[in-house]
Amino acid sequence: MRFPPRITRIGAAAAVLSALLVGGTVATASPAAAAVGSICYSDLPSQAYDTLKLIEQGGPYPYSQDGTVFQNREGVLPSQSTGYYHEYTVITPGSSTRGARRIVTGEEYREDYYTADHYATFDLINYGC
């Protein structure tokens, strides 16, 4: 049986929740960070599986921008220090450019986010459903 590439990671939802816990209370998240949704691994487009596999293997990536630091300028993802997030292209069939789809990874808690609309919204990838 083949497992999703990041199935061995810490449960991302639990990790993000634990990151918000401060002294037994939940820290107030920014309204933008609260807008992050969730998507089941099985609901991702097939090209996202290819990207996740490349991330696990460490490349090679189809675009020179893949693996670069994602700045989170939009403030949609939880606030982290610069260099925490990295972005990777999810190929869009029929597009002559990189398209709008990306996987953005977080280092410490090893969470993976999917965006289909060039960073306007994100879904935390749930590997357990």
N, CA, C and O atoms as a GROMACS GRO file, in nm:
protein
  516
    1MET      N    1   0.084  -0.119   0.000
    1MET     CA    2   0.000   0.000   0.000
    1MET      C    3   0.088   0.124   0.000
    1MET      O    4   0.184   0.133   0.076
    2ARG      N    5   0.055   0.219  -0.084
    2ARG     CA    6   0.131   0.343  -0.092
    2ARG      C    7   0.067   0.449  -0.005
    2ARG      O    8  -0.054   0.468  -0.010
    3PHE      N    9   0.147   0.516   0.075
    3PHE     CA   10   0.098   0.621   0.164
    3PHE      C   11   0.124   0.757   0.102
    3PHE      O   12   0.219   0.773   0.026
    4PRO      N   13   0.041   0.856   0.136
    4PRO     CA   14   0.070   0.992   0.089
    4PRO      C   15   0.209   1.034   0.135
    4PRO      O   16   0.254   0.988   0.240
    5PRO      N   17   0.278   1.119   0.061
    5PRO     CA   18   0.416   1.154   0.091
    5PRO      C   19   0.441   1.202   0.233
    5PRO      O   20   0.546   1.173   0.289
    6ARG      N   21   0.348   1.274   0.292
    6ARG     CA   22   0.373   1.332   0.424
    6ARG      C   23   0.291   1.265   0.533
    6ARG      O   24   0.266   1.326   0.637
    7ILE      N   25   0.250   1.142   0.512
    7ILE     CA   26   0.168   1.072   0.611
    7ILE      C   27   0.242   1.053   0.743
    7ILE      O   28   0.179   1.041   0.848
    8THR      N   29   0.375   1.050   0.739
    8THR     CA   30   0.452   1.029   0.861
    8THR      C   31   0.472   1.157   0.941
    8THR      O   32   0.530   1.154   1.049
    9ARG      N   33   0.425   1.267   0.889
    9ARG     CA   34   0.441   1.394   0.959
    9ARG      C   35   0.350   1.401   1.080
    9ARG      O   36   0.252   1.328   1.090
   10ILE      N   37   0.385   1.491   1.170
   10ILE     CA   38   0.298   1.520   1.283
   10ILE      C   39   0.166   1.566   1.226
   10ILE      O   40   0.165   1.636   1.125
   11GLY      N   41   0.055   1.529   1.288
   11GLY     CA   42  -0.074   1.577   1.241
   11GLY      C   43  -0.072   1.728   1.230
   11GLY      O   44  -0.060   1.797   1.332
   12ALA      N   45  -0.084   1.780   1.110
   12ALA     CA   46  -0.066   1.924   1.089
   12ALA      C   47  -0.168   2.006   1.166
   12ALA      O   48  -0.133   2.110   1.223
   13ALA      N   49  -0.292   1.962   1.168
   13ALA     CA   50  -0.393   2.040   1.240
   13ALA      C   51  -0.359   2.047   1.389
   13ALA      O   52  -0.372   2.152   1.451
   14ALA      N   53  -0.316   1.936   1.445
   14ALA     CA   54  -0.279   1.935   1.586
   14ALA      C   55  -0.157   2.022   1.610
   14ALA      O   56  -0.147   2.089   1.712
   15ALA      N   57  -0.064   2.021   1.516
   15ALA     CA   58   0.057   2.102   1.531
   15ALA      C   59   0.026   2.250   1.526
   15ALA      O   60   0.079   2.328   1.606
   16VAL      N   61  -0.060   2.289   1.434
   16VAL     CA   62  -0.096   2.430   1.425
   16VAL      C   63  -0.171   2.473   1.551
   16VAL      O   64  -0.146   2.581   1.605
   17LEU      N   65  -0.263   2.389   1.598
   17LEU     CA   66  -0.335   2.419   1.721
   17LEU      C   67  -0.238   2.432   1.838
   17LEU      O   68  -0.250   2.525   1.918
   18SER      N   69  -0.143   2.340   1.849
   18SER     CA   70  -0.048   2.348   1.960
   18SER      C   71   0.038   2.472   1.949
   18SER      O   72   0.083   2.525   2.051
   19ALA      N   73   0.064   2.519   1.827
   19ALA     CA   74   0.142   2.641   1.808
   19ALA      C   75   0.068   2.763   1.860
   19ALA      O   76   0.130   2.862   1.898
   20LEU      N   77  -0.066   2.756   1.861
   20LEU     CA   78  -0.147   2.868   1.908
   20LEU      C   79  -0.165   2.868   2.059
   20LEU      O   80  -0.207   2.968   2.117
   21LEU      N   81  -0.134   2.756   2.122
   21LEU     CA   82  -0.152   2.747   2.267
   21LEU      C   83  -0.040   2.821   2.338
   21LEU      O   84   0.078   2.799   2.311
   22VAL      N   85  -0.078   2.907   2.428
   22VAL     CA   86   0.020   2.984   2.503
   22VAL      C   87  -0.021   2.979   2.650
   22VAL      O   88  -0.123   3.037   2.688
   23GLY      N   89   0.057   2.911   2.732
   23GLY     CA   90   0.027   2.904   2.875
   23GLY      C   91  -0.110   2.849   2.905
   23GLY      O   92  -0.175   2.893   3.000
   24GLY      N   93  -0.157   2.754   2.826
   24GLY     CA   94  -0.286   2.692   2.852
   24GLY      C   95  -0.404   2.766   2.791
   24GLY      O   96  -0.518   2.721   2.804
   25THR      N   97  -0.380   2.878   2.726
   25THR     CA   98  -0.488   2.950   2.661
   25THR      C   99  -0.457   2.958   2.512
   25THR      O  100  -0.342   2.943   2.470
   26VAL      N  101  -0.558   2.982   2.435
   26VAL     CA  102  -0.539   2.994   2.291
   26VAL      C  103  -0.514   3.140   2.259
   26VAL      O  104  -0.593   3.228   2.295
   27ALA      N  105  -0.404   3.166   2.189
   27ALA     CA  106  -0.371   3.302   2.149
   27ALA      C  107  -0.471   3.349   2.044
   27ALA      O  108  -0.524   3.267   1.968
   28THR      N  109  -0.497   3.476   2.039
   28THR     CA  110  -0.588   3.531   1.940
   28THR      C  111  -0.518   3.534   1.806
   28THR      O  112  -0.414   3.597   1.790
   29ALA      N  113  -0.578   3.466   1.708
   29ALA     CA  114  -0.521   3.463   1.573
   29ALA      C  115  -0.574   3.582   1.495
   29ALA      O  116  -0.682   3.633   1.524
   30SER      N  117  -0.497   3.626   1.397
   30SER     CA  118  -0.544   3.736   1.313
   30SER      C  119  -0.664   3.688   1.233
   30SER      O  120  -0.676   3.568   1.206
   31PRO      N  121  -0.753   3.779   1.193
   31PRO     CA  122  -0.869   3.739   1.112
   31PRO      C  123  -0.826   3.669   0.984
   31PRO      O  124  -0.893   3.576   0.940
   32ALA      N  125  -0.716   3.712   0.923
   32ALA     CA  126  -0.670   3.648   0.800
   32ALA      C  127  -0.628   3.505   0.826
   32ALA      O  128  -0.663   3.416   0.749
   33ALA      N  129  -0.552   3.481   0.935
   33ALA     CA  130  -0.507   3.345   0.965
   33ALA      C  131  -0.625   3.254   0.994
   33ALA      O  132  -0.619   3.134   0.965
   34ALA      N  133  -0.732   3.309   1.050
   34ALA     CA  134  -0.850   3.228   1.080
   34ALA      C  135  -0.921   3.185   0.952
   34ALA      O  136  -1.006   3.096   0.956
   35ALA      N  137  -0.888   3.247   0.838
   35ALA     CA  138  -0.953   3.216   0.712
   35ALA      C  139  -0.896   3.092   0.644
   35ALA      O  140  -0.947   3.050   0.540
   36VAL      N  141  -0.792   3.033   0.700
   36VAL     CA  142  -0.734   2.913   0.642
   36VAL      C  143  -0.833   2.798   0.658
   36VAL      O  144  -0.882   2.771   0.768
   37GLY      N  145  -0.862   2.731   0.547
   37GLY     CA  146  -0.954   2.619   0.550
   37GLY      C  147  -0.881   2.486   0.560
   37GLY      O  148  -0.765   2.481   0.603
   38SER      N  149  -0.947   2.381   0.520
   38SER     CA  150  -0.890   2.247   0.523
   38SER      C  151  -0.932   2.173   0.396
   38SER      O  152  -1.042   2.194   0.344
   39ILE      N  153  -0.844   2.086   0.348
   39ILE     CA  154  -0.876   2.003   0.232
   39ILE      C  155  -0.820   1.864   0.256
   39ILE      O  156  -0.708   1.848   0.304
   40CYS      N  157  -0.898   1.764   0.223
   40CYS     CA  158  -0.852   1.626   0.234
   40CYS      C  159  -0.747   1.599   0.126
   40CYS      O  160  -0.759   1.645   0.013
   41TYR      N  161  -0.646   1.525   0.163
   41TYR     CA  162  -0.542   1.486   0.068
   41TYR      C  163  -0.605   1.426  -0.058
   41TYR      O  164  -0.561   1.455  -0.169
   42SER      N  165  -0.706   1.343  -0.040
   42SER     CA  166  -0.769   1.276  -0.154
   42SER      C  167  -0.846   1.371  -0.244
   42SER      O  168  -0.880   1.334  -0.357
   43ASP      N  169  -0.874   1.493  -0.198
   43ASP     CA  170  -0.947   1.590  -0.279
   43ASP      C  171  -0.857   1.685  -0.358
   43ASP      O  172  -0.906   1.769  -0.434
   44LEU      N  173  -0.726   1.671  -0.340
   44LEU     CA  174  -0.633   1.756  -0.415
   44LEU      C  175  -0.632   1.718  -0.563
   44LEU      O  176  -0.662   1.604  -0.597
   45PRO      N  177  -0.600   1.813  -0.651
   45PRO     CA  178  -0.584   1.776  -0.792
   45PRO      C  179  -0.463   1.684  -0.806
   45PRO      O  180  -0.370   1.691  -0.727
   46SER      N  181  -0.464   1.599  -0.906
   46SER     CA  182  -0.357   1.500  -0.924
   46SER      C  183  -0.220   1.564  -0.935
   46SER      O  184  -0.121   1.505  -0.892
   47GLN      N  185  -0.212   1.683  -0.990
   47GLN     CA  186  -0.083   1.750  -1.004
   47GLN      C  187  -0.024   1.788  -0.868
   47GLN      O  188   0.098   1.799  -0.854
   48ALA      N  189  -0.109   1.808  -0.768
   48ALA     CA  190  -0.060   1.838  -0.632
   48ALA      C  191   0.013   1.717  -0.574
   48ALA      O  192   0.110   1.734  -0.500
   49TYR      N  193  -0.032   1.596  -0.606
   49TYR     CA  194   0.038   1.475  -0.560
   49TYR      C  195   0.180   1.473  -0.617
   49TYR      O  196   0.276   1.438  -0.547
   50ASP      N  197   0.192   1.510  -0.745
   50ASP     CA  198   0.324   1.515  -0.808
   50ASP      C  199   0.415   1.615  -0.736
   50ASP      O  200   0.532   1.586  -0.711
   51THR      N  201   0.360   1.731  -0.703
   51THR     CA  202   0.438   1.833  -0.634
   51THR      C  203   0.480   1.786  -0.496
   51THR      O  204   0.596   1.803  -0.457
   52LEU      N  205   0.389   1.725  -0.421
   52LEU     CA  206   0.422   1.675  -0.287
   52LEU      C  207   0.530   1.567  -0.293
   52LEU      O  208   0.616   1.559  -0.206
   53LYS      N  209   0.524   1.484  -0.396
   53LYS     CA  210   0.626   1.380  -0.414
   53LYS      C  211   0.763   1.445  -0.440
   53LYS      O  212   0.864   1.401  -0.385
   54LEU      N  213   0.766   1.548  -0.524
   54LEU     CA  214   0.892   1.619  -0.551
   54LEU      C  215   0.947   1.684  -0.425
   54LEU      O  216   1.068   1.685  -0.402
   55ILE      N  217   0.859   1.739  -0.342
   55ILE     CA  218   0.902   1.801  -0.216
   55ILE      C  219   0.968   1.696  -0.127
   55ILE      O  220   1.074   1.721  -0.070
   56GLU      N  221   0.906   1.580  -0.115
   56GLU     CA  222   0.962   1.472  -0.033
   56GLU      C  223   1.098   1.428  -0.085
   56GLU      O  224   1.188   1.396  -0.007
   57GLN      N  225   1.114   1.427  -0.218
   57GLN     CA  226   1.238   1.382  -0.280
   57GLN      C  227   1.344   1.492  -0.283
   57GLN      O  228   1.461   1.465  -0.310
   58GLY      N  229   1.303   1.617  -0.255
   58GLY     CA  230   1.397   1.728  -0.262
   58GLY      C  231   1.423   1.776  -0.403
   58GLY      O  232   1.527   1.837  -0.431
   59GLY      N  233   1.329   1.751  -0.494
   59GLY     CA  234   1.341   1.796  -0.633
   59GLY      C  235   1.381   1.683  -0.726
   59GLY      O  236   1.380   1.567  -0.685
   60PRO      N  237   1.415   1.714  -0.847
   60PRO     CA  238   1.425   1.846  -0.910
   60PRO      C  239   1.286   1.904  -0.938
   60PRO      O  240   1.190   1.830  -0.964
   61TYR      N  241   1.277   2.035  -0.934
   61TYR     CA  242   1.150   2.105  -0.952
   61TYR      C  243   1.141   2.163  -1.092
   61TYR      O  244   1.243   2.195  -1.154
   62PRO      N  245   1.019   2.177  -1.143
   62PRO     CA  246   1.003   2.226  -1.280
   62PRO      C  247   1.030   2.375  -1.299
   62PRO      O  248   1.054   2.419  -1.411
   63TYR      N  249   1.027   2.453  -1.191
   63TYR     CA  250   1.048   2.598  -1.202
   63TYR      C  251   1.154   2.642  -1.103
   63TYR      O  252   1.165   2.588  -0.993
   64SER      N  253   1.234   2.741  -1.143
   64SER     CA  254   1.342   2.790  -1.057
   64SER      C  255   1.290   2.853  -0.928
   64SER      O  256   1.362   2.859  -0.829
   65GLN      N  257   1.166   2.900  -0.928
   65GLN     CA  258   1.108   2.962  -0.809
   65GLN      C  259   1.066   2.859  -0.704
   65GLN      O  260   1.045   2.894  -0.588
   66ASP      N  261   1.054   2.732  -0.743
   66ASP     CA  262   1.011   2.628  -0.650
   66ASP      C  263   1.113   2.610  -0.539
   66ASP      O  264   1.234   2.600  -0.564
   67GLY      N  265   1.064   2.606  -0.416
   67GLY     CA  266   1.150   2.590  -0.300
   67GLY      C  267   1.196   2.721  -0.240
   67GLY      O  268   1.266   2.722  -0.139
   68THR      N  269   1.157   2.831  -0.302
   68THR     CA  270   1.198   2.961  -0.248
   68THR      C  271   1.111   3.000  -0.129
   68THR      O  272   1.004   2.943  -0.108
   69VAL      N  273   1.160   3.096  -0.053
   69VAL     CA  274   1.088   3.141   0.066
   69VAL      C  275   0.958   3.210   0.025
   69VAL      O  276   0.957   3.297  -0.062
   70PHE      N  277   0.849   3.169   0.090
   70PHE     CA  278   0.720   3.234   0.072
   70PHE      C  279   0.707   3.338   0.182
   70PHE      O  280   0.717   3.304   0.300
   71GLN      N  281   0.686   3.463   0.146
   71GLN     CA  282   0.687   3.574   0.241
   71GLN      C  283   0.559   3.590   0.322
   71GLN      O  284   0.561   3.654   0.427
   72ASN      N  285   0.448   3.533   0.279
   72ASN     CA  286   0.319   3.547   0.349
   72ASN      C  287   0.279   3.694   0.359
   72ASN      O  288   0.224   3.737   0.460
   73ARG      N  289   0.307   3.770   0.255
   73ARG     CA  290   0.274   3.914   0.253
   73ARG      C  291   0.125   3.938   0.268
   73ARG      O  292   0.083   4.040   0.324
   74GLU      N  293   0.045   3.844   0.219
   74GLU     CA  294  -0.100   3.859   0.227
   74GLU      C  295  -0.149   3.840   0.370
   74GLU      O  296  -0.259   3.885   0.405
   75GLY      N  297  -0.069   3.774   0.453
   75GLY     CA  298  -0.104   3.752   0.592
   75GLY      C  299  -0.213   3.648   0.613
   75GLY      O  300  -0.276   3.645   0.719
   76VAL      N  301  -0.237   3.564   0.514
   76VAL     CA  302  -0.342   3.464   0.526
   76VAL      C  303  -0.298   3.347   0.614
   76VAL      O  304  -0.376   3.295   0.693
   77LEU      N  305  -0.173   3.305   0.601
   77LEU     CA  306  -0.122   3.196   0.684
   77LEU      C  307  -0.084   3.248   0.822
   77LEU      O  308  -0.062   3.368   0.840
   78PRO      N  309  -0.077   3.159   0.921
   78PRO     CA  310  -0.035   3.203   1.054
   78PRO      C  311   0.100   3.273   1.048
   78PRO      O  312   0.190   3.231   0.974
   79SER      N  313   0.115   3.379   1.124
   79SER     CA  314   0.238   3.459   1.124
   79SER      C  315   0.356   3.376   1.174
   79SER      O  316   0.349   3.314   1.281
   80GLN      N  317   0.464   3.377   1.097
   80GLN     CA  318   0.587   3.307   1.133
   80GLN      C  319   0.704   3.393   1.090
   80GLN      O  320   0.687   3.490   1.016
   81SER      N  321   0.822   3.358   1.135
   81SER     CA  322   0.941   3.433   1.096
   81SER      C  323   0.972   3.410   0.948
   81SER      O  324   0.933   3.309   0.889
   82THR      N  325   1.042   3.507   0.889
   82THR     CA  326   1.082   3.496   0.749
   82THR      C  327   1.166   3.370   0.729
   82THR      O  328   1.256   3.342   0.807
   83GLY      N  329   1.135   3.297   0.625
   83GLY     CA  330   1.207   3.173   0.596
   83GLY      C  331   1.134   3.049   0.643
   83GLY      O  332   1.174   2.938   0.610
   84TYR      N  333   1.027   3.066   0.720
   84TYR     CA  334   0.950   2.952   0.772
   84TYR      C  335   0.877   2.879   0.659
   84TYR      O  336   0.876   2.756   0.654
   85TYR      N  337   0.815   2.955   0.570
   85TYR     CA  338   0.734   2.898   0.462
   85TYR      C  339   0.813   2.894   0.330
   85TYR      O  340   0.894   2.982   0.302
   86HIS      N  341   0.788   2.788   0.252
   86HIS     CA  342   0.845   2.775   0.117
   86HIS      C  343   0.734   2.738   0.021
   86HIS      O  344   0.638   2.669   0.058
   87GLU      N  345   0.747   2.783  -0.103
   87GLU     CA  346   0.641   2.758  -0.201
   87GLU      C  347   0.688   2.671  -0.316
   87GLU      O  348   0.805   2.670  -0.352
   88TYR      N  349   0.591   2.597  -0.372
   88TYR     CA  350   0.617   2.505  -0.482
   88TYR      C  351   0.499   2.512  -0.579
   88TYR      O  352   0.384   2.522  -0.537
   89THR      N  353   0.529   2.505  -0.707
   89THR     CA  354   0.428   2.512  -0.812
   89THR      C  355   0.351   2.381  -0.823
   89THR      O  356   0.410   2.273  -0.820
   90VAL      N  357   0.220   2.393  -0.835
   90VAL     CA  358   0.135   2.281  -0.874
   90VAL      C  359   0.097   2.309  -1.019
   90VAL      O  360   0.026   2.406  -1.048
   91ILE      N  361   0.145   2.225  -1.108
   91ILE     CA  362   0.125   2.245  -1.252
   91ILE      C  363  -0.025   2.260  -1.282
   91ILE      O  364  -0.108   2.185  -1.231
   92THR      N  365  -0.057   2.358  -1.366
   92THR     CA  366  -0.194   2.379  -1.412
   92THR      C  367  -0.199   2.335  -1.558
   92THR      O  368  -0.141   2.402  -1.643
   93PRO      N  369  -0.268   2.225  -1.590
   93PRO     CA  370  -0.275   2.178  -1.728
   93PRO      C  371  -0.328   2.288  -1.821
   93PRO      O  372  -0.426   2.356  -1.789
   94GLY      N  373  -0.262   2.303  -1.936
   94GLY     CA  374  -0.304   2.400  -2.036
   94GLY      C  375  -0.251   2.540  -2.014
   94GLY      O  376  -0.268   2.627  -2.100
   95SER      N  377  -0.186   2.565  -1.900
   95SER     CA  378  -0.132   2.698  -1.873
   95SER      C  379   0.009   2.710  -1.930
   95SER      O  380   0.090   2.618  -1.917
   96SER      N  381   0.037   2.823  -1.994
   96SER     CA  382   0.172   2.845  -2.048
   96SER      C  383   0.264   2.907  -1.942
   96SER      O  384   0.383   2.927  -1.967
   97THR      N  385   0.209   2.938  -1.825
   97THR     CA  386   0.286   2.995  -1.714
   97THR      C  387   0.279   2.900  -1.595
   97THR      O  388   0.226   2.789  -1.606
   98ARG      N  389   0.331   2.944  -1.482
   98ARG     CA  390   0.323   2.863  -1.360
   98ARG      C  391   0.179   2.846  -1.312
   98ARG      O  392   0.151   2.755  -1.235
   99GLY      N  393   0.090   2.931  -1.355
   99GLY     CA  394  -0.048   2.923  -1.310
   99GLY      C  395  -0.061   2.977  -1.168
   99GLY      O  396   0.031   3.041  -1.117
  100ALA      N  397  -0.175   2.951  -1.104
  100ALA     CA  398  -0.205   3.008  -0.973
  100ALA      C  399  -0.195   2.908  -0.859
  100ALA      O  400  -0.205   2.947  -0.743
  101ARG      N  401  -0.176   2.781  -0.890
  101ARG     CA  402  -0.181   2.678  -0.785
  101ARG      C  403  -0.044   2.655  -0.724
  101ARG      O  404   0.057   2.647  -0.793
  102ARG      N  405  -0.043   2.645  -0.589
  102ARG     CA  406   0.082   2.624  -0.515
  102ARG      C  407   0.060   2.534  -0.394
  102ARG      O  408  -0.051   2.522  -0.342
  103ILE      N  409   0.169   2.472  -0.352
  103ILE     CA  410   0.179   2.410  -0.221
  103ILE      C  411   0.275   2.499  -0.144
  103ILE      O  412   0.382   2.532  -0.193
  104VAL      N  413   0.236   2.539  -0.024
  104VAL     CA  414   0.324   2.616   0.065
  104VAL      C  415   0.346   2.530   0.188
  104VAL      O  416   0.251   2.486   0.252
  105THR      N  417   0.473   2.508   0.220
  105THR     CA  418   0.507   2.423   0.335
  105THR      C  419   0.558   2.507   0.451
  105THR      O  420   0.620   2.612   0.432
  106GLY      N  421   0.531   2.460   0.571
  106GLY     CA  422   0.583   2.522   0.692
  106GLY      C  423   0.684   2.429   0.755
  106GLY      O  424   0.660   2.308   0.761
  107GLU      N  425   0.796   2.480   0.800
  107GLU     CA  426   0.907   2.396   0.844
  107GLU      C  427   0.890   2.331   0.980
  107GLU      O  428   0.893   2.208   0.991
  108GLU      N  429   0.873   2.411   1.086
  108GLU     CA  430   0.876   2.356   1.222
  108GLU      C  431   0.767   2.253   1.246
  108GLU      O  432   0.793   2.146   1.301
  109TYR      N  433   0.645   2.286   1.206
  109TYR     CA  434   0.534   2.194   1.232
  109TYR      C  435   0.503   2.108   1.111
  109TYR      O  436   0.410   2.027   1.113
  110ARG      N  437   0.582   2.125   1.004
  110ARG     CA  438   0.573   2.045   0.883
  110ARG      C  439   0.431   2.038   0.827
  110ARG      O  440   0.382   1.931   0.789
  111GLU      N  441   0.368   2.151   0.823
  111GLU     CA  442   0.236   2.158   0.765
  111GLU      C  443   0.244   2.192   0.617
  111GLU      O  444   0.340   2.256   0.572
  112ASP      N  445   0.145   2.150   0.542
  112ASP     CA  446   0.137   2.176   0.399
  112ASP      C  447   0.004   2.246   0.370
  112ASP      O  448  -0.101   2.203   0.418
  113TYR      N  449   0.011   2.352   0.293
  113TYR     CA  450  -0.108   2.427   0.254
  113TYR      C  451  -0.120   2.424   0.103
  113TYR      O  452  -0.020   2.424   0.031
  114TYR      N  453  -0.245   2.422   0.055
  114TYR     CA  454  -0.272   2.426  -0.089
  114TYR      C  455  -0.349   2.554  -0.120
  114TYR      O  456  -0.443   2.590  -0.048
  115THR      N  457  -0.309   2.623  -0.226
  115THR     CA  458  -0.385   2.737  -0.276
  115THR      C  459  -0.407   2.719  -0.426
  115THR      O  460  -0.315   2.684  -0.500
  116ALA      N  461  -0.529   2.742  -0.468
  116ALA     CA  462  -0.562   2.733  -0.610
  116ALA      C  463  -0.579   2.871  -0.671
  116ALA      O  464  -0.601   2.883  -0.792
  117ASP      N  465  -0.568   2.976  -0.588
  117ASP     CA  466  -0.597   3.111  -0.636
  117ASP      C  467  -0.485   3.210  -0.606
  117ASP      O  468  -0.510   3.326  -0.571
  118HIS      N  469  -0.362   3.164  -0.619
  118HIS     CA  470  -0.242   3.247  -0.605
  118HIS      C  471  -0.242   3.325  -0.473
  118HIS      O  472  -0.229   3.447  -0.472
  119TYR      N  473  -0.255   3.252  -0.363
  119TYR     CA  474  -0.238   3.304  -0.227
  119TYR      C  475  -0.356   3.380  -0.170
  119TYR      O  476  -0.345   3.433  -0.059
  120ALA      N  477  -0.469   3.389  -0.240
  120ALA     CA  478  -0.585   3.459  -0.184
  120ALA      C  479  -0.645   3.377  -0.070
  120ALA      O  480  -0.687   3.432   0.032
  121THR      N  481  -0.650   3.244  -0.087
  121THR     CA  482  -0.700   3.154   0.018
  121THR      C  483  -0.608   3.033   0.026
  121THR      O  484  -0.540   2.998  -0.070
  122PHE      N  485  -0.608   2.970   0.142
  122PHE     CA  486  -0.527   2.850   0.163
  122PHE      C  487  -0.611   2.745   0.234
  122PHE      O  488  -0.700   2.776   0.313
  123ASP      N  489  -0.579   2.619   0.204
  123ASP     CA  490  -0.636   2.506   0.276
  123ASP      C  491  -0.523   2.422   0.332
  123ASP      O  492  -0.431   2.385   0.259
  124LEU      N  493  -0.529   2.392   0.461
  124LEU     CA  494  -0.434   2.303   0.525
  124LEU      C  495  -0.464   2.162   0.476
  124LEU      O  496  -0.578   2.118   0.484
  125ILE      N  497  -0.364   2.092   0.426
  125ILE     CA  498  -0.385   1.956   0.374
  125ILE      C  499  -0.399   1.860   0.490
  125ILE      O  500  -0.311   1.851   0.576
  126ASN      N  501  -0.511   1.788   0.492
  126ASN     CA  502  -0.539   1.689   0.596
  126ASN      C  503  -0.508   1.552   0.537
  126ASN      O  504  -0.578   1.505   0.447
  127TYR      N  505  -0.403   1.489   0.588
  127TYR     CA  506  -0.362   1.358   0.535
  127TYR      C  507  -0.442   1.243   0.596
  127TYR      O  508  -0.424   1.128   0.556
  128GLY      N  509  -0.529   1.272   0.692
  128GLY     CA  510  -0.603   1.166   0.760
  128GLY      C  511  -0.741   1.141   0.706
  128GLY      O  512  -0.815   1.059   0.761
  129CYS      N  513  -0.778   1.207   0.598
  129CYS     CA  514  -0.914   1.184   0.546
  129CYS      C  515  -0.910   1.151   0.398
  129CYS      O  516  -1.014   1.128   0.336
   0.00000   0.00000   0.00000
